[in-house]
Amino acid sequence: MLDKFTVQGIVALFIAISFVALVTLWMVHPPSGDQAVISLLNALIMVVGSAFLQVTGYFFGSSSGSKAKDDTQTKLVEKLALNNKSIDDQPEAQDELRKPGG
């Protein structure tokens, strides 16, 4: 299971947990006191919230589909290079390209 974790995934998980923790903490124990400190905390929430939106956009948006497509293309190129043939000579590679998402 640990082999599926990447540095990118761990950082994304850290950002998501940080955002949820900060918002929860803000709701349970709202800051009080100096207005400058509250403004700084607002800025921190906005920065982490923006990172959270980017993480969710990557993992659940079009970037994940693009990565899957790139991985498929890389595998096909490696297959062709190993067989030292063109794609026209390999019907299974052509079928792989015709698959949805390929």
N, CA, C and O of each residue as an XYZ file, in Angstrom:
408
protein
N       0.819     -1.192      0.000
C       0.000      0.000      0.000
C       0.860      1.252      0.000
O       0.495      2.241     -0.635
N       1.973      1.238      0.682
C       2.818      2.423      0.743
C       3.443      2.770     -0.602
O       3.837      3.915     -0.824
N       3.537      1.787     -1.508
C       4.133      2.082     -2.807
C       3.236      2.970     -3.664
O       3.703      3.542     -4.649
N       1.963      3.097     -3.312
C       1.064      3.961     -4.081
C       1.143      5.414     -3.650
O       0.644      6.293     -4.352
N       1.762      5.682     -2.505
C       1.902      7.048     -2.037
C       3.083      7.703     -2.730
O       4.171      7.131     -2.805
N       2.860      8.892     -3.227
C       3.925      9.666     -3.836
C       4.116     10.930     -3.013
O       3.274     11.277     -2.184
N       5.201     11.597     -3.241
C       5.434     12.863     -2.550
C       4.315     13.834     -2.894
O       3.836     14.565     -2.026
N       3.900     13.845     -4.140
C       2.817     14.717     -4.589
C       1.525     14.402     -3.833
O       0.827     15.316     -3.394
N       1.212     13.143     -3.682
C       0.007     12.748     -2.966
C       0.063     13.084     -1.489
O      -0.937     13.502     -0.904
N       1.227     12.904     -0.885
C       1.391     13.209      0.535
C       1.253     14.706      0.780
O       0.613     15.119      1.747
N       1.847     15.522     -0.086
C       1.722     16.975      0.052
C       0.261     17.396     -0.144
O      -0.241     18.252      0.585
N      -0.413     16.804     -1.116
C      -1.825     17.122     -1.351
C      -2.675     16.750     -0.141
O      -3.563     17.506      0.253
N      -2.405     15.600      0.441
C      -3.137     15.178      1.639
C      -2.870     16.120      2.797
O      -3.788     16.460      3.544
N      -1.630     16.543      2.956
C      -1.275     17.485      4.017
C      -2.021     18.816      3.834
O      -2.522     19.386      4.804
N      -2.091     19.302      2.605
C      -2.794     20.561      2.335
C      -4.279     20.417      2.655
O      -4.871     21.302      3.273
N      -4.880     19.309      2.238
C      -6.304     19.104      2.486
C      -6.592     19.016      3.987
O      -7.542     19.630      4.473
N      -5.785     18.262      4.713
C      -5.980     18.131      6.161
C      -5.749     19.469      6.850
O      -6.481     19.825      7.774
N      -4.748     20.207      6.415
C      -4.468     21.524      7.013
C      -5.640     22.469      6.821
O      -6.024     23.181      7.749
N      -6.208     22.484      5.630
C      -7.329     23.378      5.363
C      -8.541     23.026      6.236
O      -9.153     23.905      6.843
N      -8.873     21.753      6.291
C     -10.011     21.325      7.110
C      -9.753     21.632      8.585
O     -10.655     22.082      9.291
N      -8.530     21.393      9.050
C      -8.191     21.668     10.450
C      -8.278     23.161     10.765
O      -8.808     23.547     11.807
N      -7.760     24.000      9.869
C      -7.807     25.444     10.103
C      -9.237     25.975     10.133
O      -9.583     26.788     10.990
N     -10.060     25.519      9.207
C     -11.448     25.984      9.174
C     -12.205     25.489     10.409
O     -12.986     26.233     11.003
N     -11.972     24.241     10.787
C     -12.624     23.695     11.984
C     -12.192     24.458     13.224
O     -13.024     24.823     14.054
N     -10.902     24.699     13.351
C     -10.392     25.452     14.493
C     -10.981     26.860     14.523
O     -11.339     27.364     15.588
N     -11.081     27.486     13.368
C     -11.636     28.839     13.267
C     -13.091     28.847     13.730
O     -13.528     29.780     14.404
N     -13.846     27.798     13.364
C     -15.259     27.745     13.740
C     -15.449     27.416     15.221
O     -16.351     27.954     15.863
N     -14.613     26.541     15.763
C     -14.739     26.135     17.169
C     -14.215     27.216     18.103
O     -14.810     27.497     19.144
N     -13.116     27.808     17.725
C     -12.481     28.818     18.577
C     -12.117     30.039     17.721
O     -10.970     30.180     17.299
N     -13.095     30.921     17.466
C     -12.806     32.080     16.618
C     -11.746     32.982     17.260
O     -11.714     33.138     18.480
N     -10.887     33.568     16.436
C      -9.846     34.427     16.987
C     -10.437     35.727     17.534
O     -11.441     36.238     17.039
N      -9.797     36.223     18.541
C     -10.210     37.516     19.089
C      -8.948     38.296     19.415
O      -7.860     37.730     19.512
N      -9.102     39.572     19.578
C      -7.942     40.382     19.929
C      -7.594     41.369     18.847
O      -8.463     41.987     18.232
N      -6.299     41.503     18.625
C      -5.757     42.504     17.708
C      -6.254     42.267     16.284
O      -6.233     41.141     15.788
N      -6.697     43.329     15.642
C      -7.218     43.238     14.276
C      -6.130     42.827     13.277
O      -6.426     42.169     12.280
N      -4.895     43.206     13.535
C      -3.792     42.835     12.640
C      -3.573     41.319     12.659
O      -3.302     40.724     11.616
N      -3.686     40.700     13.810
C      -3.514     39.244     13.922
C      -4.655     38.535     13.205
O      -4.435     37.539     12.516
N      -5.867     39.042     13.363
C      -7.018     38.441     12.694
C      -6.873     38.565     11.179
O      -7.216     37.635     10.449
N      -6.376     39.685     10.704
C      -6.150     39.872      9.259
C      -5.097     38.894      8.743
O      -5.235     38.343      7.651
N      -4.061     38.684      9.522
C      -3.017     37.729      9.139
C      -3.579     36.307      9.084
O      -3.257     35.546      8.172
N      -4.406     35.953     10.048
C      -5.033     34.625     10.043
C      -5.986     34.472      8.858
O      -6.068     33.396      8.265
N      -6.698     35.529      8.513
C      -7.556     35.496      7.318
C      -6.728     35.230      6.063
O      -7.127     34.443      5.205
N      -5.596     35.877      5.964
C      -4.709     35.668      4.811
C      -4.210     34.231      4.769
O      -4.125     33.629      3.698
N      -3.880     33.681      5.935
C      -3.414     32.290      6.002
C      -4.509     31.338      5.530
O      -4.242     30.406      4.772
N      -5.732     31.571      5.976
C      -6.858     30.728      5.558
C      -7.053     30.825      4.045
O      -7.308     29.816      3.388
N      -6.935     32.030      3.489
C      -7.108     32.202      2.039
C      -6.020     31.474      1.256
O      -6.305     30.858      0.229
N      -4.781     31.538      1.728
C      -3.677     30.865      1.026
C      -3.857     29.356      1.056
O      -3.728     28.692      0.028
N      -4.153     28.813      2.230
C      -4.334     27.364      2.346
C      -5.596     26.937      1.589
O      -5.620     25.865      0.985
N      -6.644     27.771      1.617
C      -7.855     27.465      0.859
C      -7.602     27.445     -0.636
O      -8.140     26.598     -1.349
N      -6.793     28.363     -1.110
C      -6.436     28.384     -2.525
C      -5.647     27.132     -2.913
O      -5.890     26.541     -3.965
N      -4.716     26.736     -2.072
C      -3.950     25.508     -2.331
C      -4.880     24.297     -2.321
O      -4.725     23.384     -3.132
N      -5.843     24.291     -1.403
C      -6.806     23.199     -1.331
C      -7.615     23.111     -2.627
O      -7.840     22.015     -3.141
N      -8.049     24.242     -3.150
C      -8.794     24.247     -4.412
C      -7.943     23.722     -5.568
O      -8.444     23.000     -6.430
N      -6.682     24.077     -5.588
C      -5.793     23.588     -6.646
C      -5.584     22.086     -6.540
O      -5.555     21.385     -7.551
N      -5.437     21.590     -5.314
C      -5.250     20.148     -5.102
C      -6.487     19.382     -5.566
O      -6.375     18.403     -6.304
N      -7.664     19.830     -5.133
C      -8.882     19.125     -5.544
C      -9.108     19.258     -7.049
O      -9.592     18.325     -7.689
N      -8.763     20.405     -7.611
C      -8.883     20.575     -9.055
C      -7.984     19.627     -9.822
O      -8.373     19.111    -10.870
N      -6.793     19.395     -9.315
C      -5.870     18.485    -10.005
C      -6.342     17.039     -9.892
O      -6.432     16.328    -10.893
N      -6.641     16.609     -8.666
C      -6.953     15.207     -8.461
C      -8.342     14.812     -8.952
O      -8.566     13.644     -9.268
N      -9.275     15.751     -9.025
C     -10.620     15.411     -9.469
C     -11.008     16.107    -10.757
O     -12.124     15.926    -11.244
N     -10.119     16.891    -11.311
C     -10.417     17.633    -12.535
C      -9.767     17.003    -13.752
O      -9.459     15.811    -13.772
N      -9.568     17.827    -14.757
C      -9.068     17.335    -16.038
C      -7.596     16.927    -15.978
O      -7.144     16.159    -16.828
N      -6.840     17.417    -15.000
C      -5.426     17.066    -14.934
C      -5.215     15.584    -14.669
O      -4.254     14.996    -15.164
N      -6.106     14.975    -13.891
C      -5.955     13.540    -13.631
C      -6.193     12.743    -14.915
O      -5.524     11.737    -15.153
N      -7.150     13.190    -15.746
C      -7.380     12.535    -17.028
C      -6.208     12.720    -17.971
O      -5.849     11.802    -18.708
N      -5.612     13.896    -17.952
C      -4.439     14.151    -18.786
C      -3.263     13.283    -18.366
O      -2.517     12.786    -19.210
N      -3.100     13.103    -17.068
C      -2.012     12.262    -16.575
C      -2.233     10.809    -17.004
O      -1.286     10.128    -17.396
N      -3.475     10.337    -16.932
C      -3.773      8.966    -17.356
C      -3.475      8.797    -18.845
O      -2.931      7.774    -19.259
N      -3.831      9.799    -19.645
C      -3.564      9.752    -21.078
C      -2.054      9.726    -21.339
O      -1.577      8.957    -22.173
N      -1.314     10.565    -20.628
C       0.133     10.598    -20.794
C       0.763      9.265    -20.408
O       1.683      8.793    -21.075
N       0.266      8.656    -19.329
C       0.797      7.349    -18.912
C       0.531      6.287    -19.977
O       1.398      5.462    -20.266
N      -0.676      6.310    -20.565
C      -1.015      5.352    -21.621
C      -0.120      5.554    -22.837
O       0.364      4.584    -23.421
N       0.099      6.787    -23.213
C       0.958      7.061    -24.366
C       2.393      6.625    -24.102
O       3.055      6.094    -24.994
N       2.872      6.845    -22.893
C       4.229      6.424    -22.555
C       4.368      4.915    -22.649
O       5.363      4.411    -23.171
N       3.368      4.186    -22.141
C       3.411      2.721    -22.216
C       3.421      2.246    -23.669
O       4.149      1.318    -24.020
N       2.603      2.893    -24.514
C       2.571      2.503    -25.921
C       3.904      2.761    -26.612
O       4.378      1.928    -27.386
N       4.498      3.894    -26.338
C       5.787      4.218    -26.944
C       6.853      3.220    -26.487
O       7.680      2.779    -27.284
N       6.826      2.871    -25.209
C       7.795      1.892    -24.702
C       7.593      0.534    -25.361
O       8.560     -0.147    -25.703
N       6.317      0.139    -25.541
C       6.024     -1.126    -26.209
C       6.552     -1.122    -27.634
O       7.160     -2.091    -28.088
N       6.313     -0.025    -28.329
C       6.777      0.081    -29.713
C       8.295      0.075    -29.792
O       8.880     -0.530    -30.691
N       8.920      0.751    -28.847
C      10.386      0.803    -28.856
C      10.974     -0.570    -28.584
O      11.979     -0.949    -29.187
N      10.351     -1.322    -27.675
C      10.851     -2.665    -27.378
C      10.706     -3.594    -28.572
O      11.578     -4.423    -28.831
N       9.613     -3.456    -29.290
C       9.379     -4.307    -30.450
C      10.042     -3.767    -31.708
O      10.104     -4.450    -32.730
N      10.539     -2.530    -31.626
C      11.228     -1.895    -32.737
C      10.383     -1.899    -34.009
O      10.880     -2.177    -35.101
N       9.099     -1.585    -33.847
C       8.186     -1.529    -34.991
C       7.443     -0.212    -34.959
O       7.434      0.496    -33.952
N       6.824      0.101    -36.077
C       5.977      1.294    -36.107
C       4.586      0.908    -35.617
O       4.258     -0.276    -35.529
N       3.786      1.892    -35.304
C       2.434      1.620    -34.799
C       1.559      0.990    -35.872
O       0.596      0.296    -35.549
N       1.875      1.218    -37.135
C       1.094      0.631    -38.222
C       1.242     -0.882    -38.275
O       0.364     -1.576    -38.786
N       2.362     -1.400    -37.743
C       2.620     -2.837    -37.776
C       2.057     -3.554    -36.551
O       2.198     -4.772    -36.436
N       1.420     -2.821    -35.632
C       0.961     -3.437    -34.384
C      -0.519     -3.130    -34.138
O      -0.850     -2.062    -33.623
N      -1.398     -4.042    -34.495
C      -2.831     -3.795    -34.317
C      -3.241     -3.633    -32.853
O      -4.179     -2.891    -32.561
N      -2.554     -4.317    -31.921
C      -2.935     -4.173    -30.507
C      -2.645     -2.760    -29.994
O      -3.372     -2.251    -29.141
N      -1.601     -2.133    -30.501
C      -1.310     -0.752    -30.116
C      -2.345      0.190    -30.710
O      -2.735      1.166    -30.069
N      -2.796     -0.093    -31.932
C      -3.832      0.725    -32.540
C      -5.143      0.602    -31.766
O      -5.855      1.589    -31.581
N      -5.463     -0.632    -31.310
C      -6.666     -0.823    -30.502
C      -6.576     -0.061    -29.194
O      -7.572      0.495    -28.732
N      -5.409     -0.028    -28.597
C      -5.211      0.695    -27.334
C      -5.449      2.200    -27.528
O      -5.995      2.866    -26.649
N      -5.041      2.718    -28.672
C      -5.252      4.139    -28.953
C      -6.721      4.468    -29.190
O      -7.161      5.588    -28.931
N      -7.471      3.501    -29.678
C      -8.883      3.749    -29.970
C      -9.772      3.664    -28.736
O     -10.927      4.088    -28.777
N      -9.249      3.122    -27.640
C     -10.040      3.008    -26.408
C     -10.398      4.402    -25.892
O      -9.640      5.354    -26.072
N     -11.569      4.509    -25.246
C     -11.916      5.795    -24.639
C     -10.877      6.181    -23.599
O     -10.470      5.350    -22.788
N     -10.457      7.403    -23.617
C      -9.422      7.878    -22.692
C      -8.025      7.565    -23.185
O      -7.059      7.942    -22.523
N      -7.873      6.905    -24.297
C      -6.557      6.536    -24.802
C      -6.014      7.530    -25.767
O      -4.908      7.353    -26.279
